[in-house]
Structures are given as structure tokens and as C-alpha cells.
């Protein structure tokens, strides 16, 4: 079975995470989508993974104490240049003065305080990415890769997932692009209602075969193609059936969903 995604489908291609781009420009930059990297205040799991992704980033945002995490991570001069942030933002309840001064002086990093206690560090960082997109000539199609959004404290992780559902509620903080939450073992993102077409090549050096479709917001009617155990108009919900630990069988998979659902894909931790 192949779903009819010709008429309208949302296309996802997270394989840009393995692209060899050049930070802030260069001929190789056009080989993958324009994307921003956000680093939250969580321990660094893999410096190599973050350096590889930041090397192709259009902009880099440190969320408050995320600056401390990079500042205290051992790195070469070249790695530090790749990781240098364009802005550090937040209410600065955890940002160390030494880290802020270091990046501001050495890399001319903007230090932007946002004291809104009703917004998370992720939301404030997305606001900065949105501002960059507006100031850089109105870039409309910007993806965002978030490190530190999953893993660490469980309630923090749930908070990040919660705010993915709210991303378009507040016009000031809303972010129009695609958001990927990444750690060394998984990448997850919120699929749109309707048909979604996702590139998942197992030989890319990025993905392993395991995927999960998680109906976080409300029950969803899901149909899939390209998985080992496909669903056909299956109601998925907490307390009922959920498709976790499913397996990718094709380079592209299709997921049709009546509600927004979270897709998780296992990453290769050795090559990530």
C-alpha cells in the first residue's frame, strides 16, 4: 500500500543532520535546508554530534545556562568557532557571568534578557530564531534543531513536548518552521494533521530502524505505509493502542493522522 500523498502532504527530511555544511554561508550551505540550532541547559551528551550539526547551522542560540554547558566543554579552537552562538537569551537565572562575558567579548554574541516567567527557555529561543529570520530578509522556511529538549529531567522533557503543541498559539513567540528535538539516541518532531511524507533512509548513517508514533495531545486516527507493522485507520491513544518500537522498512514512510502526533526515530549513537 502506498498512501496518496501526491495531492497534499507535509514533507520531512531530517537527513540534513548528516550534511557537511559550512556555518553561516559557503557553497555547501545550499545542500540542506536553512536551520537554526538551539542549545538548552542540559549536560552535553555528545560534543561531536553538536559540532557536526552546528557546522551547517544558519544561526545558533544558547538558552540561558546552555551557554554554561558549551563554555565548560573541552573543545578545540576550530570546534569553538563552529559552536559560537549568535545570541544568548533567557531570564538568566542560570547563566554564569563568566560564560556570558566570554562569548560576548570573543564572538560578539548578543546577550538578550527575556524576563517573561510564563515562557520557557525554548520558547524564548524560538522567538530569537524568528527575529533572525525577519531581520535576515524574511526567511520563511527555517527548521530548528534543539539539543537538550529530551533527556535530563522528565518534567522538563514533557514541558518541551507540551510547548511544541503551543508553538503557534502566541504570535510573539510562535515559530513557523519545523522543530526537531534531538539527543544522541533519538530525534522527535510533531507531525502535522493529514498526510506526512518522511525521509528515513537506514543507510544514511543517521537512522536505526525503530520508530514510535505517540498521540500526546488527544486520540488520533492513524494510517501508515513503509513500516513493518502498518496501521490502517487505527485509533491510537494513551490507555489504548500505540505504535511504539515499530520498524522502518523503506527510504520514505507515510503517516496519515487525524491529529498532531509525535514521531520518534532512533538514531545511530555511534555515527550521530
Residue pairs with C-beta under 8 A, 6 or more apart in sequence:
1 225
1 230
2 225
2 254
3 195
3 223
3 225
3 254
3 256
4 195
5 195
5 197
5 254
8 194
8 195
9 194
9 195
9 196
9 197
9 254
10 191
10 192
10 194
10 195
10 196
10 197
11 196
11 197
11 198
11 199
12 178
12 189
12 191
12 196
12 197
12 198
12 199
13 33
13 198
13 199
14 180
14 187
14 189
14 198
14 199
14 206
14 265
15 199
15 201
15 204
15 206
16 32
16 33
16 35
16 56
16 143
17 52
17 53
17 145
17 180
17 182
17 187
17 206
18 52
18 204
18 205
18 206
18 271
19 28
19 31
19 32
19 56
20 28
20 55
20 56
21 28
21 29
21 31
21 32
21 55
21 56
21 57
22 28
22 29
22 55
22 56
23 54
23 55
23 56
23 57
23 81
23 82
24 57
24 58
24 59
28 56
29 56
29 58
32 56
33 141
33 142
33 143
34 58
34 139
34 141
34 142
34 143
35 56
35 57
35 58
35 142
35 143
35 144
35 145
36 57
36 58
36 59
36 60
36 61
36 129
36 132
36 142
36 143
36 144
36 145
37 50
37 53
37 54
37 57
37 59
37 60
37 61
37 144
37 145
37 146
37 147
38 60
38 61
38 62
38 63
38 66
38 122
38 125
38 126
38 129
38 144
38 145
38 146
38 147
39 50
39 60
39 61
39 62
39 63
39 66
39 67
39 69
39 70
39 85
39 147
39 148
40 63
40 66
40 121
40 122
40 125
40 146
40 147
40 148
40 149
40 160
41 63
41 64
41 65
41 66
41 68
41 69
41 94
41 121
41 148
42 66
42 69
42 147
42 148
42 151
42 152
42 156
43 69
43 152
44 50
44 69
44 70
44 73
44 147
45 151
45 183
45 184
46 184
46 269
46 272
47 73
47 74
47 75
47 79
48 272
49 182
49 184
49 272
50 83
50 147
51 75
51 79
51 82
51 83
53 145
53 147
53 182
54 60
54 82
54 83
55 82
57 145
58 132
58 139
58 142
59 86
59 87
59 129
59 132
60 83
60 84
60 85
60 86
61 85
61 86
61 87
61 88
61 89
61 125
61 128
61 129
62 70
62 85
62 87
62 88
62 89
62 103
62 109
62 125
63 88
63 89
63 90
63 121
63 122
63 124
63 125
63 148
64 88
64 89
64 90
64 91
64 92
64 93
64 94
64 95
64 121
65 90
65 94
65 95
65 96
66 88
66 121
66 148
67 85
67 88
67 95
67 96
67 99
67 100
67 103
68 94
68 95
68 96
68 99
69 148
70 83
70 85
70 99
71 96
71 98
71 99
71 102
71 103
72 99
75 83
84 103
84 106
84 107
84 109
85 103
85 107
85 109
86 109
86 110
86 132
87 109
87 110
87 111
87 112
87 128
87 132
88 95
88 100
88 103
88 104
88 109
88 110
88 111
88 112
89 112
89 113
89 114
89 121
89 124
89 125
89 127
89 128
90 113
90 114
90 121
90 124
90 125
91 113
91 114
91 115
91 116
91 117
92 100
92 113
100 111
103 109
104 110
104 111
112 128
114 124
114 127
116 124
119 127
119 170
119 173
120 159
120 160
120 163
122 146
122 149
122 160
122 163
123 163
123 170
123 173
124 173
125 146
126 144
126 167
126 173
126 174
126 175
126 179
127 172
127 173
127 175
129 142
129 144
129 175
129 177
130 173
130 174
130 175
130 176
133 139
133 140
133 142
133 177
140 176
141 177
142 176
142 177
143 177
143 178
143 179
143 180
144 175
144 177
144 178
144 179
144 180
145 180
145 182
146 160
146 179
146 180
146 181
146 182
147 182
147 183
148 183
149 157
149 160
149 181
149 182
150 157
150 160
150 181
150 182
150 183
150 186
150 188
151 157
151 183
160 181
161 181
161 216
161 262
164 179
164 181
164 190
164 262
165 190
165 216
165 217
165 260
167 174
167 175
167 179
168 174
168 175
168 176
178 189
179 189
179 190
180 187
180 188
180 189
181 187
181 188
181 189
182 267
184 267
184 269
184 272
185 266
185 267
185 269
186 264
186 265
186 266
186 267
187 264
187 265
187 267
188 262
188 263
188 264
188 265
189 262
189 263
190 260
190 261
190 262
190 263
191 255
191 257
191 260
191 261
191 262
191 263
192 260
193 257
193 258
193 259
193 260
194 256
194 257
195 254
195 255
195 256
196 254
196 255
196 256
196 257
196 263
197 252
197 253
197 254
198 252
198 253
198 254
198 255
198 263
199 251
199 252
200 207
200 211
200 226
200 248
200 250
200 251
200 252
200 253
200 265
201 207
201 251
202 208
202 209
202 248
202 251
205 268
205 271
206 267
206 268
206 271
206 272
207 248
207 265
207 266
207 267
207 268
208 266
208 267
208 268
209 247
209 248
209 266
210 245
210 246
210 247
210 248
210 265
210 266
211 227
211 243
211 246
211 247
211 248
211 253
211 263
211 264
211 265
211 266
212 242
212 243
212 244
212 245
212 246
212 262
212 263
212 264
213 222
213 224
213 231
213 236
213 242
213 243
213 244
213 246
213 255
213 257
213 261
213 262
213 263
214 242
214 244
214 261
214 262
214 263
214 264
215 222
215 236
215 237
215 238
215 242
215 259
215 261
215 262
216 261
216 262
217 259
217 260
217 261
218 237
218 259
219 235
219 236
219 237
219 240
219 259
220 235
220 236
220 237
220 257
220 258
220 259
220 260
220 261
221 233
221 234
221 235
221 236
221 257
221 258
221 259
222 231
222 233
222 234
222 235
222 236
222 243
222 255
222 256
222 257
222 258
222 261
223 230
223 231
223 232
223 233
223 234
223 255
223 256
223 257
224 230
224 231
224 243
224 246
224 253
224 254
224 255
224 256
225 250
225 253
225 254
226 248
226 249
226 250
226 252
226 253
226 254
227 243
227 246
227 247
227 248
227 249
227 253
228 246
228 247
228 248
228 249
229 243
229 246
229 247
231 243
234 241
234 243
235 241
236 242
236 243
236 261
248 265
255 261
255 263
